[in-house]
Amino acid sequence: MAKKYIVKLSKQERSALIDLKKNLVASSQKIQRANVLLKADSNSSPTFALRGGNRGF
């Protein structure tokens, strides 16, 4: 399946999303969207899949 949107997060954006996910201070919908953005990020490290990034949320 071809990618519909290409997501490129900066280091600052990526760290903000990770902090949001770790602290659980946002709504569940916001945390789920952060998970989707982190998974779709094309700038993510190639080891993301090895750390469980290819599993569901």
N, C-alpha and C positions, 0 to 999 in steps of 0.2 A: 504494500500500500504506500503510495506516495504521500509525502508530508504536505499537509495543506498550509500550515504556517511554520515558518522557521523562527525559533525563539533563541535569541542570543542575550544572555544575562551578563551584566558586568559582575566583577567580584563583589562590589558593594551590594548590588541587588540580590545576588545569590546568598550572601551572608545575612542580609535582612530577612529573606524568606526562611532560611535555616533557623534563625533566632525565633522567628514567629512560630515555626513548627515545634521547636524545642520547648518554648515557654508556655505554649497553649493558652495564651492570653486573648486570642481572637476567637471569633465564632467558628463553628465547625465548617461552615461553608468557605470561609476565608482560608482555613488551614488546608482544606481539600484543594482549593485553587492553587495554593502555594505548592502542594505536592505535585500537581499537574505541571506547573511551570518548571519546577525543578527537574521533573522527569523529561520534559520536552526540550530542555536547554541543550543547544548544540555545542556550547562551550564547556560542557561538563567533562570531567575526567573520564578516560576510558575504563577506569576501574570501578566506575559507578555500577555497572552491571554485575561485577564480581561481588560487590558489597550488598547485593540484594536489590539493586535498582530496577531490575527487570521483573520483580514480583509486583503484585497488586498492592494497593495501599492498605 
